Amino acid sequence: MPVPLLDLNIQNLALESELKAAFERVLRSGQFILGPEVEALEGALATMLGVRHSIGVSSGTDAILLALMALDIGAGDEVICPTFTFFATAGCVSRVGATPIFVDSCPSCFNVQAAGIARKLSPRTKAIMPVHLFGQAAEMDEILELARPRGIPVIEDAAQSLGAEYKGKPVGGLGTFGTFSFFPSKNLSGFGDGGLVVTNDDALAAKARSLRAHGAKPKYYHKYVGGNFRIDPLFAALLAVKLPHYQTYTQKRRDNAAYYTAALANLPGVVLTPGAGKPCGDGSLPVEVAPGSRLVLPGPHQDVTHIWNQYTLRVPGQGRRDALKETLKAKKVGTEVYYPVPMHQQECFAGLPSAHETLPVAQRLATESLSIPIYPELTRTQQDEVIAAIAAFVSAG
Ligand SMILES: *Cc1c(COP(=O)(O)O)cnc(C)c1O
């Protein structure tokens, strides 16, 4: 049986009649810009995330852009962010005219750490943007301890981590702004593009809301140069159908992750990541794996609840990651490399100060990381197929 990396139809079609009813409700409402459907979704997400303000936007990318714009970040400013992330994190910094300053990652949780950020602070640092990658929170206390005394805002790029917790609190509301995505590959997968900006700051929320619709208040009187970053009522109504099931989806991802880890950990040469169950640490975790390790399994750090947007393996050894990808492909198991090129090595950023740096962890992860299917509706039979294919690969040496 083929095992796709992601299968949206099982989840969506189970809700078909409710989704059709939501569509008809919006159709008959005649309201296609903002309004009650958007407000209902925003309210439900604010409650879930424990934040004062939640603003529905057109994508996770636009959520980041809006947060940067609301903070007046632009030319001459620096924003510290990971190099090992999806492009949007850094791309938005460039789009507002600021300079992304790239930081290396923890080899165990793949997130930026305060120690690495501290080394890149400058008088021009206008924001720090950690990304909670693959569904696991970055070490927010340490990052906020660095940022707060200096008055530097923190934007949490939580696109992959809706509902993930750090020390018992949902991410997104810990910093100045939190941004989320409902792109179909994210845990709360939408029907097209959509995103969310959250904050506990009343003034910044008002400004972000205004910037979402051309910075006008009242209509046609423009206080700021904003844009059109609105979420659609139809999108909001459809997504709201899925929201009550979100905890179940997350629990299934957790169960799937635990099942993989239990089965794979017993194979020869397979080790659990050395940071599992520990705090992120001071940046001294080695990127080198123990000799003889053929596969490193992900394991949540201390103080976090992982929501498993991805279950990401490290496959050490020259060419081994690509070999495993090919082996799995031959057995019809879908995988993806998140991410093959760190941001500081992207062609579009060749002119940046970070372009000539060596950021060893990110560069290594780019050659070793491989994400395997983890979506909620994956069956045990499908997981057993993935496990068998990986077992054959590691025992072949
Ligand atoms: C998906 C993603 C984004 C962008 O979200 P879109 O909704 O696709 O625009 C931003 N940052 C990270 C880390 C992401 O994974």
PDBQT file of the ligand as one rigid body, heavy atoms in Angstrom, charges set to zero:
ROOT
HETATM    1  C1  LIG A 401       4.547  27.490   6.158  1.00  0.00    +0.000 C 
HETATM    2  C2  LIG A 401       5.477  28.405   6.830  1.00  0.00    +0.000 A 
HETATM    3  C3  LIG A 401       5.403  29.797   6.665  1.00  0.00    +0.000 A 
HETATM    4  C4  LIG A 401       4.497  30.448   5.653  1.00  0.00    +0.000 C 
HETATM    5  O1  LIG A 401       3.177  30.107   5.714  1.00  0.00    +0.000 OA
HETATM    6  P1  LIG A 401       2.276  30.223   4.377  1.00  0.00    +0.000 P 
HETATM    7  O2  LIG A 401       0.891  30.105   4.918  1.00  0.00    +0.000 OA
HETATM    8  O3  LIG A 401       2.659  29.112   3.482  1.00  0.00    +0.000 OA
HETATM    9  O4  LIG A 401       2.526  31.549   3.775  1.00  0.00    +0.000 OA
HETATM   10  C5  LIG A 401       6.249  30.602   7.399  1.00  0.00    +0.000 A 
HETATM   11  N1  LIG A 401       7.160  30.084   8.233  1.00  0.00    +0.000 NA
HETATM   12  C6  LIG A 401       7.287  28.751   8.406  1.00  0.00    +0.000 A 
HETATM   13  C7  LIG A 401       8.298  28.243   9.373  1.00  0.00    +0.000 C 
HETATM   14  C8  LIG A 401       6.466  27.873   7.705  1.00  0.00    +0.000 A 
HETATM   15  O5  LIG A 401       6.615  26.563   7.862  1.00  0.00    +0.000 OA
ENDROOT
TORSDOF 0
